[in-house]
Amino acid sequence: MCWEESCGNQHRGCPHFVILYYSGEKWDCGSPTCGLSSAHVHKNSRSCSCPRTYHERRRVLNLIQEPCDACKEAALAARVRRR
C-alpha cells in the first residue's frame, strides 16, 4: 500500500490523532498489487480488485495533554445521562 502524509495533533488524554490537513506528500510502495502504485500490473483493467487506499503516515504537530473534543463531549454526555 502506498503512503500519504497527514499532519495533526496527538492527544495524550485519549489515544486519538486528530488530522488537521494532508501535506500532499505521497510515497509509492512499488507493489504490483497496489492500485495506486506506479508498478501496478492492471493499469487499464476496469475490473481490478486491487486496493486503492493510502496508508497514513502521521506527522505530529502538537502533543496535547488533554483528551480530544469528541472524547470530552462523550464524557460529558455520559455524566449527564447518569443523573
N, C-alpha and C positions, 0 to 999 in steps of 0.2 A: 504494500500500500504506500502511496506517495504521502508526503507530509506537507502541512500548511501551518505557518506560524501564527499563533494568536497571542495577543498581549492583554494582560488583565491584572486583577487584584486577587491575591491569595489570602483567604480568611483563616486565621488560626483558631477562632472561636467555634468554627464549624469546618468541615472538610471541603468547602466549596471554593472553586476558582471561578470568578466572575469575569467573563470576557468583555473587554472594553472595545476592542477593534481587532481586525485581522491586518497584519503588516503587509501582506501581499507576497511575502517570501514563500516560495514553494520548492520542495526537493523531490526529484524524480527517483523512484526506487529502482528503476531498471528491470522490473519484473515483467515477463511476457504475459502473466495472468492478471495484471492490474490494468483496469480500463483507462486509467489516467496517465499511465507511463508512456514514454516515447518508444519503448520497446514492446508495446502491446502487439500481440500477434493477429488479432481480429479487427484491425482498424476500420475496415469497410463493411463489416458484417452488421446487419440490422438486429439479429437475434443473439447478440453477445451477452452472456450472463456474467461477465467479469465484473467485480465490484468497482463502482465509480465514486467512492467516497474517500476523502482525505483523512489521514490520522492527524491528530492535533499535536503540534509541538508548542508547548506553553512557555511564554516569557513572562515572568512575574515582574510587574512594575512597582507594586506596593504590597507590603506584607502588613495586613491589618489584623490587630489583636482581637477584634470583636467579631461576632457572627455576622453573616451577610444579612441583607434586608429581608429576604424571604424567610430565613430561619428566625429572625426577630419577630416577624409577623405571625409565623406559625406558633411560636412560644406564647405570644400574647393571646392568640385565639384559643389555645389550649387552656390558658389560665382563666379566660373569660367563660369558657364552656363549663369549667368545674364549679363555678358558683351557682 
